């Protein structure tokens, strides 16, 4: 009897040992036994997504009248902020195209990750009631502290957001306002180079996305007497989304940009989310 038990024990130990050996050396076998529940699957931690978005809008005459480039509003920028925060965190810049990009302001807004309420603990199998009650007691203290932090942070962010959107509206009004004779030109290259200079300070990785949202016909149109910049090399990871109803053969970014005709749809194409490789 004892010999039989000994043999069974040795056999089981050998099977378990072989199983762990295969799990450590064979990824397919490990995945198989994880799927059937023999060993617990590792918890997948999805990192937060960061979106850096540089908005450039074109208020020039050719863009508005010839190519029907949509006119942006502060409400559009507000929706863009919402989209970035829904997917994690980010930074947003906004500027506009004119005869000389050197004279144009660039507005910047930092968008932090949205804080959320803490989740209450759940009692685990075989967990003593006293231990679980102690966990609940500690949770209530942490939850009150977190709620106060969320409230203060949300209020502060809303205040900064309101100020930023007011500045955006001021820029939009200025850009679309009447222009002096000889000033209604489009220095697309200068504006895009400004975005590329900003993006050069952001290190790209798998969870960092850099996007230029260009609301323009993409036509470089300045007098020959003006200083002419050369378009800087565009890193492969930078996404260009161009909003233009009509399109043009003279578009500097034709074939390079993702062309969208609808302004609102451009948000879902510009703001991306990290998806882990299965």
C-alpha positions in Angstrom: 0.0 0.0 0.0 2.7 2.4 1.0 4.7 1.5 -2.1 1.6 2.2 -4.3 1.1 5.6 -2.6 4.8 6.4 -3.1 4.7 5.5 -6.8 1.6 7.7 -7.3 3.2 10.6 -5.5 6.4 10.3 -7.6 4.3 10.1 -10.8 2.2 13.2 -9.8 5.4 15.1 -8.9 6.9 14.2 -12.2 3.8 15.3 -14.2 3.7 18.6 -12.3 7.4 19.1 -12.8 7.2 18.3 -16.5 4.2 20.7 -16.8 6.1 23.6 -15.2 9.2 22.8 -17.4 7.1 22.9 -20.5 5.4 26.1 -19.3 8.7 27.8 -18.9 10.2 26.6 -22.2 7.2 26.4 -24.5 5.1 29.6 -24.8 2.2 27.8 -26.7 1.9 25.1 -23.9 2.0 27.9 -21.3 -0.8 29.7 -23.0 -2.8 26.5 -23.3 -2.7 25.6 -19.6 -3.4 29.3 -18.7 -6.6 29.1 -20.9 -7.8 25.9 -19.2 -7.2 27.4 -15.8 -4.4 25.1 -14.6 -2.1 28.1 -13.8 -3.3 31.7 -13.5 -2.8 33.9 -16.5 -0.6 37.0 -15.8 -2.6 40.2 -15.3 -2.3 42.4 -18.4 -1.4 45.9 -17.5 -2.3 48.4 -20.2 -0.3 51.6 -20.0 -2.0 54.9 -20.3 -2.1 56.5 -23.7 -0.5 59.9 -24.3 -1.6 62.1 -27.3 0.3 65.1 -28.4 -1.8 67.0 -30.9 -0.8 70.2 -32.8 -3.8 71.9 -34.5 -3.1 74.3 -37.4 -6.1 76.0 -38.9 -6.1 78.0 -42.2 -8.1 81.2 -42.3 -6.6 82.4 -45.6 -8.9 83.5 -48.4 -8.0 80.6 -50.8 -8.7 78.1 -48.2 -12.1 79.5 -47.3 -13.4 80.5 -50.8 -11.7 78.1 -53.2 -11.3 74.9 -51.3 -14.0 75.2 -48.6 -11.7 74.5 -45.7 -14.0 74.2 -42.6 -13.9 77.0 -40.0 -13.0 75.9 -36.5 -14.6 77.1 -33.2 -13.6 77.0 -29.6 -16.2 74.3 -29.1 -14.3 72.1 -31.5 -11.2 72.5 -29.4 -13.2 71.7 -26.3 -14.3 68.4 -27.9 -10.7 67.6 -28.8 -9.7 68.1 -25.2 -12.5 65.7 -24.1 -11.3 63.0 -26.6 -7.7 63.2 -25.5 -8.6 62.9 -21.8 -11.0 60.0 -22.4 -8.1 58.0 -23.8 -5.5 59.0 -21.2 -3.6 62.3 -21.1 -1.8 64.6 -23.5 -0.8 68.0 -24.7 -2.6 70.2 -27.2 -1.2 73.1 -29.2 -3.1 75.4 -31.6 -1.8 77.9 -34.1 -3.0 79.3 -37.4 -1.6 80.0 -40.9 -0.9 83.5 -42.2 1.6 85.2 -44.4 4.4 84.6 -41.9 4.3 81.9 -39.3 7.0 83.7 -37.3 4.4 86.2 -36.2 1.8 83.8 -35.0 1.2 82.7 -31.4 1.1 79.1 -30.4 -1.3 78.2 -27.6 -0.5 75.2 -25.4 -2.7 73.2 -23.0 -1.7 70.3 -20.8 -4.3 67.6 -20.4 -3.8 65.3 -17.3 -5.3 61.9 -16.8 -8.8 62.0 -15.4 -8.9 61.0 -11.8 -11.5 58.4 -10.8 -13.2 57.2 -7.6 -11.6 54.2 -5.9 -13.2 50.8 -6.3 -14.4 49.1 -3.1 -12.7 45.8 -2.2 -14.6 42.6 -2.6 -14.3 39.7 -0.1 -12.2 36.9 -1.5 -12.9 33.1 -1.1 -11.9 31.8 2.4 -11.1 35.4 3.5 -11.8 35.9 7.2 -14.7 38.3 7.8 -12.6 40.3 10.3 -9.8 40.8 7.8 -12.3 41.9 5.2 -13.9 44.4 7.6 -10.4 45.9 8.3 -9.9 46.3 4.5 -13.2 48.1 4.2 -12.3 50.4 7.1 -9.0 51.4 5.4 -10.8 51.8 2.1 -13.3 54.3 3.5 -10.5 56.5 4.7 -8.7 56.4 1.4 -11.9 56.9 -0.5 -12.7 60.1 1.3 -9.2 61.4 0.7 -9.4 60.4 -3.0 -12.8 62.0 -3.4 -11.5 65.3 -2.0 -8.5 65.2 -4.4 -10.7 64.4 -7.4 -13.0 67.3 -6.6 -10.1 69.8 -6.2 -8.2 68.6 -9.3 -11.4 68.6 -11.4 -12.2 72.1 -10.3 -8.7 73.4 -11.0 -8.6 71.7 -14.5 -12.0 73.2 -15.4 -10.7 76.7 -14.5 -7.6 76.3 -16.6 -9.6 74.9 -19.5 -12.0 77.8 -19.5 -9.0 80.3 -19.7 -7.4 78.3 -22.5 -10.6 78.1 -24.5 -11.1 81.9 -24.1 -7.5 82.3 -25.5 -8.4 80.0 -28.4 -11.5 82.0 -29.2 -9.4 85.2 -29.2 -6.9 83.5 -31.7 -9.8 82.3 -33.9 -11.4 85.7 -34.0 -8.1 87.4 -34.8 -7.2 84.8 -37.5 -10.6 85.0 -39.3 -10.9 88.8 -38.9 -10.4 91.3 -41.8 -6.8 91.4 -43.2 -4.8 94.3 -44.4 -4.1 94.4 -48.2 -1.3 92.1 -49.1 -1.5 90.0 -46.0 -4.0 87.2 -47.1 -1.3 84.6 -47.8 -0.6 81.1 -46.5 2.8 80.1 -45.0 2.0 76.5 -44.6 5.6 75.4 -44.3 6.4 77.8 -41.5 3.4 76.6 -39.5 4.1 72.9 -39.9 7.8 73.5 -39.1 6.6 75.1 -35.8 4.7 71.9 -35.0 7.7 69.7 -35.8 9.9 71.8 -33.5 7.5 71.2 -30.7 7.3 67.5 -31.4 11.1 67.2 -31.4 10.9 67.6 -27.6 8.6 64.6 -27.2 10.2 61.1 -27.2 8.1 58.7 -29.2 7.3 55.3 -27.9 4.5 52.7 -28.2 2.2 54.6 -25.9 3.0 58.1 -27.1 1.3 59.4 -30.2 2.2 62.6 -32.1 -0.4 64.0 -34.5 -0.7 67.2 -36.6 -4.3 68.2 -37.3 -4.0 70.4 -40.4 -7.3 72.2 -41.2 -6.1 73.6 -44.6 -5.9 73.2 -48.3 -2.2 72.6 -47.8 -1.1 75.2 -50.4 2.0 77.2 -49.8 1.2 80.7 -51.0 3.5 83.6 -50.1 5.1 86.3 -52.2 8.5 85.5 -53.8 10.0 88.4 -51.9 9.2 86.8 -48.5 11.7 84.5 -46.8 11.0 80.9 -47.8 11.6 78.1 -45.3 12.3 74.5 -46.4 9.9 72.0 -45.0 11.7 70.0 -42.2 11.8 66.2 -42.5 8.7 64.7 -41.0 9.3 61.7 -38.7 7.5 58.6 -39.8 5.6 58.2 -36.6 3.9 61.6 -36.8 0.4 61.3 -38.1 -0.9 64.0 -40.4 -4.7 64.5 -40.6 -5.8 67.0 -43.1 -9.3 68.4 -43.2 -10.2 69.8 -46.6 -13.5 69.5 -48.5 -12.1 69.9 -52.0 -8.5 68.8 -52.2 -5.8 70.3 -54.5 -2.9 69.1 -56.7 -0.8 71.8 -55.1 -1.3 70.3 -51.6 2.1 69.9 -50.0 0.9 66.9 -48.0 -1.1 65.0 -50.7 -0.4 61.3 -50.3 1.3 61.9 -46.9 -1.7 63.1 -44.9 -4.9 61.2 -44.0 -7.5 63.4 -45.8 -10.8 63.9 -44.0 -13.7 66.0 -45.4 -15.6 66.3 -42.1 -14.2 68.4 -39.2 -15.9 66.4 -36.4 -14.8 63.1 -37.8 -11.2 64.3 -37.8 -11.1 64.1 -34.0 -11.6 60.3 -33.9 -8.8 59.9 -36.5 -6.4 62.2 -34.8 -6.6 61.1 -31.2 -5.4 57.5 -30.9 -5.4 54.9 -28.1 -2.7 52.3 -27.2 -3.7 48.7 -28.1 -1.5 45.9 -26.7 -0.4 43.3 -29.2 -2.1 40.0 -28.5 
